[in-house]
Amino acid sequence: MKTNLEIKTKPVKIERVSPKEYLSIPRSDIKSARFVPPKIGSKSFGSMRVEYKHLKYKPVG
């Protein structure tokens, strides 16, 4: 029986991630990073705008 598994992905060069996710990204993969402050009244700690050196493929969904 032959199954054709297809995982839909999209190329990502720049994305916003949480501070926790940012810490798990290898520094050798990051071209630049910038802190994006939270909105006034928000309970979050803000996010990080990360630009990768090379394209990453992230699952869509």
C-alpha positions in Angstrom: 0.0 0.0 0.0 1.4 3.3 -1.0 0.6 6.4 1.0 1.4 9.9 -0.2 2.0 12.1 2.8 2.2 15.7 2.0 3.0 18.4 4.6 2.1 21.9 3.5 4.8 24.4 4.3 5.6 28.0 3.6 9.0 29.7 3.3 9.8 32.1 6.2 12.6 34.6 6.2 11.3 37.0 8.9 8.9 36.1 11.7 7.7 37.3 15.1 8.2 34.8 17.9 7.7 34.8 21.7 10.7 35.4 23.9 10.7 31.7 25.0 10.7 30.6 21.3 13.5 33.0 20.6 15.7 31.4 23.2 15.4 28.0 21.5 16.5 29.3 18.0 20.3 28.6 17.4 22.2 31.9 17.2 24.0 30.7 14.1 20.6 30.7 12.2 19.8 34.4 13.1 20.8 37.2 10.8 19.2 39.9 13.1 16.7 40.2 15.9 14.7 43.1 17.3 12.5 43.4 20.4 8.9 44.4 19.7 7.4 45.9 22.9 3.9 44.8 24.0 0.8 46.9 23.4 -0.2 49.1 26.4 -2.5 47.1 28.6 -1.4 43.8 27.2 -0.4 40.9 29.6 2.3 39.7 27.2 6.0 40.4 27.4 6.2 41.5 23.8 7.8 39.5 21.0 11.0 39.2 19.0 11.2 40.0 15.2 13.7 37.5 13.9 15.3 37.6 10.4 17.0 34.3 9.5 20.1 33.9 7.4 18.4 31.3 5.3 14.8 30.4 4.5 13.1 28.2 7.0 10.1 26.1 6.0 7.3 26.2 8.6 4.2 24.0 8.5 1.0 25.7 7.4 -2.0 25.2 9.6 
